[in-house]
């Protein structure tokens, strides 16, 4: 399974903030799990914020787990829509949802996972 271990807004001066997302990937199988890539979609308060993919994934040992860190930057249109909605509520934190698909090879179906939680906006 995939769980979000961290989700934080990175400080910066640009209009489109970047988010750092830490993922823990568990492998309950008796063989190493080779991951060709991860595609993901993140939403804040139900509004789509960012989609992307990464290939920077090390194999996960059998009966083990591994950590992956993704740095995601939304496009400008998504940022304006989401930030405008959040500013109206003056919230210190918001709910996020992450959908991820792990590509484990050409001949196997992608492993689809989702997770949700809360992210602080205090350092934006």
N, CA, C and O of each residue as an XYZ file, in Angstrom:
496
protein
N       0.799     -1.175      0.000
C       0.000      0.000      0.000
C       0.854      1.255      0.000
O       2.058      1.206      0.252
N       0.231      2.346     -0.278
C       0.900      3.652     -0.293
C       0.217      4.556      0.718
O      -1.008      4.684      0.712
N       1.002      5.184      1.587
C       0.455      6.168      2.520
C       1.295      7.440      2.442
O       2.491      7.400      2.155
N       0.645      8.556      2.701
C       1.336      9.835      2.748
C       1.963      9.982      4.129
O       1.264      9.928      5.141
N       3.288     10.167      4.172
C       3.981     10.336      5.454
C       4.215     11.804      5.770
O       4.370     12.180      6.932
N       4.240     12.631      4.733
C       4.377     14.070      4.945
C       3.772     14.807      3.758
O       3.782     14.316      2.629
N       3.252     15.978      4.033
C       2.686     16.833      2.982
C       2.850     18.244      3.493
O       2.184     18.655      4.443
N       3.746     18.989      2.854
C       3.963     20.348      3.337
C       4.180     21.300      2.174
O       4.702     20.927      1.124
N       3.769     22.520      2.390
C       3.997     23.583      1.426
C       5.415     24.080      1.612
O       5.837     24.349      2.736
N       6.153     24.206      0.524
C       7.520     24.711      0.593
C       7.498     26.232      0.538
O       6.774     26.806     -0.276
N       8.273     26.893      1.384
C       8.307     28.351      1.351
C       8.911     28.818      0.031
O       9.811     28.178     -0.511
N       8.415     29.922     -0.472
C       8.935     30.459     -1.725
C       8.260     31.763     -2.061
O       7.277     32.152     -1.431
N       8.793     32.433     -3.058
C       8.251     33.738     -3.410
C       7.404     33.702     -4.669
O       6.846     34.729     -5.055
N       7.291     32.558     -5.319
C       6.520     32.510     -6.557
C       5.027     32.421     -6.260
O       4.615     32.040     -5.165
N       4.225     32.785     -7.267
C       2.774     32.733     -7.114
C       2.288     31.295     -6.970
O       1.333     31.029     -6.240
N       2.945     30.367     -7.668
C       2.556     28.959     -7.608
C       3.428     28.243     -6.580
O       4.595     27.963     -6.857
N       2.888     27.941     -5.401
C       3.698     27.272     -4.375
C       4.030     25.847     -4.776
O       3.310     25.225     -5.558
N       5.114     25.341     -4.239
C       5.472     23.948     -4.440
C       5.139     23.176     -3.176
O       5.182     23.712     -2.069
N       4.810     21.915     -3.363
C       4.495     21.038     -2.248
C       5.453     19.866     -2.258
O       5.788     19.325     -3.311
N       5.891     19.481     -1.063
C       6.723     18.297     -0.905
C       5.855     17.207     -0.299
O       5.264     17.382      0.767
N       5.789     16.084     -0.991
C       4.923     14.986     -0.571
C       5.797     13.762     -0.320
O       6.493     13.289     -1.219
N       5.753     13.258      0.904
C       6.479     12.045      1.249
C       5.538     10.857      1.204
O       4.455     10.889      1.787
N       5.953      9.814      0.513
C       5.141      8.605      0.398
C       5.884      7.414      0.982
O       7.094      7.274      0.800
N       5.155      6.562      1.680
C       5.694      5.290      2.155
C       5.025      4.201      1.335
O       3.798      4.119      1.275
N       5.835      3.371      0.707
C       5.317      2.283     -0.126
C       5.675      0.967      0.553
O       6.847      0.673      0.785
N       4.650      0.181      0.866
C       4.843     -1.127      1.501
C       4.791     -2.226      0.449
O       3.988     -2.169     -0.483
N       5.646     -3.218      0.604
C       5.658     -4.385     -0.275
C       5.420     -5.632      0.563
O       6.349     -6.122      1.205
N       4.199     -6.157      0.574
C       3.891     -7.352      1.374
C       4.204     -8.658      0.639
O       3.782     -9.726      1.083
N       4.929     -8.593     -0.468
C       5.180     -9.762     -1.316
C       6.537    -10.393     -1.035
O       7.430     -9.727     -0.512
N       6.704    -11.675     -1.378
C       7.974    -12.368     -1.124
C       9.050    -12.062     -2.166
O      10.133    -12.645     -2.118
N       8.766    -11.148     -3.115
C       9.756    -10.755     -4.108
C       9.887     -9.233     -4.104
O       8.929     -8.542     -3.756
N      11.049     -8.693     -4.483
C      11.197     -7.231     -4.526
C      10.184     -6.611     -5.493
O       9.821     -7.220     -6.500
N       9.740     -5.408     -5.178
C       8.771     -4.686     -6.002
C       9.524     -3.626     -6.795
O      10.008     -2.644     -6.234
N       9.616     -3.834     -8.102
C      10.271     -2.873     -8.974
C       9.210     -1.918     -9.501
O       8.214     -2.352    -10.079
N       9.420     -0.623     -9.304
C       8.441      0.385     -9.709
C       9.052      1.231    -10.825
O      10.076      1.886    -10.633
N       8.407      1.206    -11.996
C       8.896      1.983    -13.139
C       8.568      3.464    -12.993
O       9.275      4.307    -13.545
N       7.513      3.791    -12.263
C       7.127      5.185    -12.076
C       5.858      5.301    -11.265
O       5.155      4.315    -11.041
N       5.571      6.514    -10.827
C       4.353      6.803    -10.067
C       3.685      8.007    -10.713
O       4.319      9.043    -10.915
N       2.402      7.870    -11.038
C       1.633      9.044    -11.450
C       0.729      9.410    -10.278
O       0.287      8.539     -9.530
N       0.457     10.708    -10.125
C      -0.294     11.143     -8.950
C      -1.158     12.350     -9.282
O      -0.915     13.077    -10.246
N      -2.170     12.537     -8.455
C      -3.044     13.713     -8.528
C      -3.321     14.142     -7.096
O      -3.630     13.316     -6.237
N      -3.209     15.449     -6.845
C      -3.424     16.004     -5.511
C      -4.529     17.040     -5.595
O      -4.565     17.849     -6.522
N      -5.434     17.012     -4.621
C      -6.464     18.044     -4.535
C      -6.463     18.622     -3.124
O      -6.145     17.933     -2.155
N      -6.830     19.913     -3.025
C      -6.998     20.587     -1.739
C      -8.449     21.015     -1.630
O      -8.987     21.653     -2.535
N      -9.075     20.665     -0.526
C     -10.480     21.005     -0.282
C     -11.353     20.628     -1.474
O     -12.283     21.353     -1.826
N     -11.049     19.492     -2.088
C     -11.847     18.989     -3.199
C     -11.542     19.613     -4.542
O     -12.126     19.205     -5.546
N     -10.647     20.591     -4.600
C     -10.260     21.246     -5.857
C      -8.969     20.636     -6.372
O      -7.979     20.570     -5.644
N      -8.971     20.191     -7.619
C      -7.776     19.621     -8.223
C      -6.658     20.658     -8.222
O      -6.853     21.789     -8.669
N      -5.486     20.272     -7.718
C      -4.380     21.215     -7.612
C      -3.226     20.849     -8.532
O      -2.738     21.699     -9.276
N      -2.790     19.615     -8.494
C      -1.606     19.232     -9.268
C      -1.694     17.766     -9.678
O      -2.195     16.922     -8.935
N      -1.199     17.490    -10.868
C      -1.011     16.122    -11.328
C       0.410     16.019    -11.848
O       0.994     17.010    -12.284
N       0.952     14.840    -11.800
C       2.307     14.670    -12.287
C       2.747     13.229    -12.209
O       1.956     12.331    -11.919
N       4.031     13.021    -12.474
C       4.605     11.682    -12.404
C       6.078     11.773    -12.065
O       6.720     12.802    -12.276
N       6.598     10.690    -11.542
C       8.016     10.603    -11.220
C       8.527      9.214    -11.563
O       7.797      8.226    -11.489
N       9.799      9.163    -11.940
C      10.456      7.882    -12.209
C      11.520      7.586    -11.158
O      12.192      6.556    -11.219
N      11.669      8.488    -10.200
C      12.724      8.361     -9.183
C      12.280      7.441     -8.050
O      12.058      7.900     -6.929
N      12.150      6.147     -8.334
C      11.674      5.203     -7.329
C      12.614      4.001     -7.275
O      12.801      3.302     -8.272
N      13.197      3.770     -6.114
C      14.048      2.595     -5.923
C      13.182      1.372     -5.696
O      12.066      1.493     -5.192
N      13.680      0.182     -6.064
C      12.913     -1.038     -5.776
C      12.649     -1.184     -4.278
O      13.480     -0.799     -3.455
N      11.505     -1.734     -3.934
C      11.131     -1.966     -2.538
C      11.429     -3.438     -2.221
O      10.929     -4.341     -2.892
N      12.234     -3.659     -1.211
C      12.625     -5.025     -0.851
C      11.403     -5.874     -0.463
O      10.364     -5.344     -0.070
N      11.549     -7.174     -0.580
C      10.452     -8.089     -0.216
C      10.121     -7.914      1.261
O      11.006     -7.767      2.103
N       8.831     -7.934      1.549
C       8.317     -7.736      2.912
C       8.879     -6.460      3.560
O       9.084     -6.416      4.774
N       9.123     -5.444      2.758
C       9.705     -4.217      3.280
C       8.924     -2.992      2.856
O       7.822     -3.090      2.318
N       9.510     -1.849      3.106
C       8.884     -0.599      2.703
C       9.975      0.376      2.277
O      11.144      0.218      2.630
N       9.576      1.374      1.521
C      10.506      2.387      1.051
C       9.848      3.753      1.054
O       8.622      3.872      1.063
N      10.679      4.776      1.048
C      10.194      6.159      1.066
C      10.484      6.820     -0.273
O      11.545      6.618     -0.864
N       9.528      7.611     -0.742
C       9.674      8.392     -1.965
C       9.247      9.815     -1.638
O       8.225     10.021     -0.984
N      10.029     10.808     -2.091
C       9.663     12.205     -1.900
C       9.401     12.822     -3.268
O      10.234     12.743     -4.172
N       8.241     13.432     -3.401
C       7.836     14.084     -4.645
C       7.750     15.579     -4.384
O       7.182     16.004     -3.378
N       8.307     16.375     -5.278
C       8.112     17.818     -5.228
C       7.173     18.176     -6.368
O       7.504     17.986     -7.538
N       6.006     18.693     -6.024
C       4.965     18.947     -7.009
C       4.648     20.431     -7.070
O       4.497     21.087     -6.040
N       4.549     20.954     -8.282
C       4.193     22.359     -8.481
C       2.959     22.422     -9.379
O       2.974     21.882    -10.486
N       1.900     23.070     -8.919
C       0.697     23.176     -9.738
C       0.883     24.189    -10.861
O       1.771     25.040    -10.804
N       0.029     24.089    -11.888
C       0.062     25.119    -12.921
C      -0.596     26.384    -12.372
O      -1.301     26.334    -11.364
N      -0.368     27.494    -13.025
C      -0.816     28.787    -12.524
C      -2.336     28.875    -12.395
O      -2.840     29.436    -11.422
N      -3.072     28.327    -13.365
C      -4.538     28.399    -13.321
C      -5.077     27.656    -12.103
O      -5.974     28.151    -11.420
N      -4.536     26.469    -11.827
C      -4.971     25.700    -10.652
C      -4.655     26.454     -9.372
O      -5.473     26.501     -8.453
N      -3.465     27.044     -9.314
C      -3.055     27.769     -8.114
C      -3.993     28.935     -7.832
O      -4.453     29.104     -6.703
N      -4.278     29.737     -8.849
C      -5.142     30.904     -8.656
C      -6.522     30.469     -8.177
O      -7.059     31.065     -7.244
N      -7.103     29.451     -8.791
C      -8.439     28.976     -8.424
C      -8.465     28.464     -6.981
O      -9.355     28.821     -6.210
N      -7.500     27.640     -6.623
C      -7.481     27.039     -5.288
C      -7.136     28.084     -4.224
O      -7.811     28.163     -3.197
N      -6.099     28.882     -4.455
C      -5.684     29.872     -3.461
C      -6.781     30.917     -3.250
O      -7.029     31.327     -2.117
N      -7.441     31.351     -4.326
C      -8.541     32.308     -4.199
C      -9.644     31.735     -3.311
O     -10.185     32.438     -2.458
N      -9.972     30.473     -3.507
C     -10.988     29.821     -2.675
C     -10.556     29.707     -1.226
O     -11.371     29.866     -0.317
N      -9.271     29.430     -1.004
C      -8.780     29.271      0.366
C      -8.683     30.606      1.096
O      -8.942     30.675      2.298
N      -8.311     31.667      0.381
C      -8.182     32.970      1.028
C      -9.515     33.473      1.555
O      -9.562     34.181      2.560
N     -10.595     33.108      0.880
C     -11.916     33.525      1.352
C     -12.229     32.960      2.718
O     -12.940     33.591      3.500
N     -11.711     31.779      3.019
C     -11.975     31.146      4.301
C     -10.921     31.433      5.350
O     -11.127     31.129      6.525
N      -9.787     32.016      4.954
C      -8.694     32.331      5.896
C      -8.341     31.131      6.779
O      -8.249     31.257      8.000
N      -8.150     29.992      6.162
C      -7.850     28.777      6.913
C      -6.355     28.634      7.162
O      -5.541     29.025      6.325
N      -5.999     28.079      8.302
C      -4.600     27.794      8.618
C      -4.180     26.441      8.070
O      -2.990     26.194      7.876
N      -5.147     25.558      7.819
C      -4.859     24.245      7.257
C      -6.041     23.805      6.402
O      -7.165     24.274      6.581
N      -5.768     22.902      5.474
C      -6.809     22.421      4.566
C      -6.693     20.909      4.389
O      -5.647     20.314      4.648
N      -7.771     20.314      3.950
C      -7.785     18.892      3.658
C      -7.170     18.637      2.281
O      -7.416     19.379      1.330
N      -6.370     17.580      2.193
C      -5.833     17.171      0.903
C      -6.249     15.739      0.609
O      -6.592     14.978      1.514
N      -6.212     15.389     -0.663
C      -6.417     14.009     -1.096
C      -5.367     13.706     -2.154
O      -5.066     14.548     -3.000
N      -4.816     12.509     -2.101
C      -3.821     12.078     -3.067
C      -4.276     10.780     -3.700
O      -4.661      9.842     -3.001
N      -4.233     10.724     -5.006
C      -4.481      9.495     -5.757
C      -3.166      9.152     -6.440
O      -2.579     10.006     -7.104
N      -2.694      7.922     -6.292
C      -1.433      7.511     -6.896
C      -1.608      6.177     -7.617
O      -2.363      5.306     -7.185
N      -0.890      6.048     -8.723
C      -0.868      4.786     -9.470
C       0.588      4.392     -9.652
O       1.376      5.144    -10.225
N       0.944      3.205     -9.160
C       2.308      2.702     -9.264
C       2.409      1.811    -10.497
O       1.687      0.821    -10.617
N       3.305      2.164    -11.407
C       3.552      1.366    -12.602
C       4.582      0.309    -12.230
O       5.742      0.630    -11.971
N       4.158     -0.954    -12.202
C       5.050     -2.035    -11.789
C       5.475     -2.915    -12.962
O       5.957     -4.030    -12.761
N       5.301     -2.429    -14.154
C       5.760     -3.171    -15.326
C       4.710     -3.250    -16.406
O       3.513     -3.094    -16.162
N       5.185     -3.494    -17.592
C       4.325     -3.492    -18.770
C       3.231     -4.557    -18.728
O       2.144     -4.333    -19.260
N       3.489     -5.689    -18.119
C       2.543     -6.794    -18.174
C       1.664     -6.931    -16.936
O       0.886     -7.879    -16.828
N       1.784     -5.996    -16.007
C       0.986     -6.045    -14.778
C       0.149     -4.777    -14.660
O       0.578     -3.710    -15.099
N      -1.039     -4.883    -14.072
C      -1.851     -3.668    -13.894
C      -1.213     -2.731    -12.869
O      -0.513     -3.173    -11.958
N      -1.463     -1.441    -13.031
C      -0.958     -0.455    -12.078
C      -1.590     -0.687    -10.711
O      -2.745     -1.104    -10.620
N      -0.843     -0.420     -9.660
C      -1.360     -0.506     -8.301
C      -1.898      0.877     -7.952
O      -1.135      1.840     -7.884
N      -3.208      0.981     -7.731
C      -3.828      2.273     -7.447
C      -4.094      2.406     -5.959
O      -4.647      1.507     -5.326
N      -3.688      3.549     -5.411
C      -3.837      3.818     -3.988
C      -4.350      5.244     -3.792
O      -4.214      6.087     -4.678
N      -4.933      5.502     -2.636
C      -5.346      6.863     -2.298
C      -5.121      7.090     -0.808
O      -5.094      6.150     -0.015
N      -4.960      8.359     -0.451
C      -4.776      8.727      0.945
C      -5.282     10.157      1.103
O      -5.397     10.891      0.121
N      -5.579     10.546      2.321
C      -6.099     11.894      2.593
C      -5.609     12.339      3.961
O      -5.235     11.520      4.801
N      -5.618     13.661      4.171
C      -5.176     14.212      5.440
C      -5.316     15.722      5.453
O      -6.155     16.286      4.752
N      -4.479     16.374      6.264
C      -4.537     17.817      6.429
C      -3.136     18.384      6.203
O      -2.150     17.803      6.658
N      -3.044     19.531      5.494
C      -1.770     20.209      5.268
C      -1.877     21.627      5.831
O      -2.909     22.283      5.687
N      -0.802     22.092      6.472
C      -0.759     23.435      7.037
C      -0.411     24.447      5.944
O       0.434     24.185      5.088
N      -1.063     25.588      5.984
C      -0.772     26.660      5.045
C       0.043     27.769      5.698
O       0.233     28.825      5.095
N       0.523     27.555      6.903
C       1.168     28.622      7.671
C       2.473     29.107      7.043
O       2.875     30.243      7.297
N       3.156     28.281      6.224
C       4.422     28.742      5.654
C       4.299     29.148      4.195
O       5.313     29.273      3.509
N       3.083     29.357      3.702
C       2.916     29.851      2.323
C       3.042     31.348      2.295
O       2.933     31.957      1.231
